């Protein structure tokens, strides 16, 4: 099949891949996912470019290292649930959402999912994988219930630099927000960790003095954080 040339302006935007390309790449990805857990470097070597990179959690692994680290771990391969291919010229952008099967001996109750973003290129008539970016799909934890007295321990006014953050109790609910803005509901992951249902990356981690009194909290987003000091308790 003849693919649109990269320098053709009419095809400057990626479009849905032809069904035969989708079928081929899906089969390749299925083989690669199986090869990861079977310790099969030959499949990865055959289907990747010499400058292949695997990126996960901010760590870049080059092809030589990636191949050397493959080993049979006895685990069930990822299960592809959604698969999408966009194509522009000889380059294909692939996105697939995968389920992570429960590992042997694991007691995890919450399903785990990954989003794979891939770049494939057609080189000398064959599709080769150049880049994979794996990202774990974050989900909110199951909230726990706090008593009125536990919520009251957290309620108060907090400051960070020139900004003010308010935490209030409304019945058995926790409300929070910056001063002058609408307060939104916060849920508890633990007694001293709150989160918002629409922000899976942010946690509010409360700090206590030696006597157990709340002194402030840290907005923990991934690895960085912002400290809020308690200035008024309710």
Steps between C-alpha positions, in 0.01 A plus 500: 500500500620855425487734801464879481839672474620687806550822304148506357314786667165335433603236753656732758253372758495141622200294392358163599727222378379258233355182647792288376752725680291491817486121479877463450599736782247345738650159433851639553405665829334181623822311424712764674287495814529123514876516438552734798386234746646203314849650499508509120750763374493364142144628440587845634822512301317406181220757538691803634739754350864513606432822695186367673411659837263385775381777733319432830467711816749751361770235439632450146630151418696457177465197278815313606418528870131421443584179313753392762248537783226284346436180693217253545314611812210254473247784493203524265556761225307826495157478339431759229153650549503804270722541194528805274737570211551835327723525196684776320728401215724216617443574870230344716390625841357219711304531823382200696345465845596177673376309801767370738401147610529427869843357568545159670497545876369857469216618721419815302127557478504813282553430126811657350521649151772638274487742207762431233595770250717371216674628189541253213674570171485319167862436403580317176143373491493368858351654812750558782430626851709806589358632831270368776372717782321307774284691745307346788140620503443650843176438686376641827522276807188385677419775752469435871250665734616752757311579818391855574778536758761377252383753242504777762867419566575593138263794462654844509676772305837433339748729329776452246686815396225752417226242444238373746331160500183419696382161627151469643274222626146477366325217682723200430654657189834680461505814286813685394620772268701817471357813659252676270433189292221244522582223746503150354451164670811317618509129580724311736751239394613474864435712807771747394488473119228669293439494124259635239310256279590701187875521568671161535848654520450726803497403867474730802721344766449645849779553749468479876700617798635258761179552695292395198366845406478576129757767406457509122486290187700444184346504154673188368490476122710205382844578647478871580296674766383835634485564874196668658534605866197502725430846635145457637324187626123465507 
